[in-house]
C-alpha cells in the first residue's frame, strides 16, 4: 500500500475524481481517500503499475501529489 498526499482534495467530488483517475487501471487493487488528511491510500501490484504511474494519473486529473 502506498500513501499519497493529494493537494486540492477538498470535497467528495474531488475524492471521486481521484478514485476515477485510478479505477480500472491494471494493478490497482483498492483506493481509499481520506478527505480531512488529503491522503489517498492505494493498494496496488507493483509488478503491474508503479508509484510514478499512479502519481502521474492523479496529477493528470489536476491534483498535485506530494
Secondary structure, 3 states (H helix, E strand, C coil): CEEEEEECCCCHHHHHHHHHHHCCCCCEEEEEEEHHHCEEEEEECCCCCCHHHHHHHHHCCCCEEC
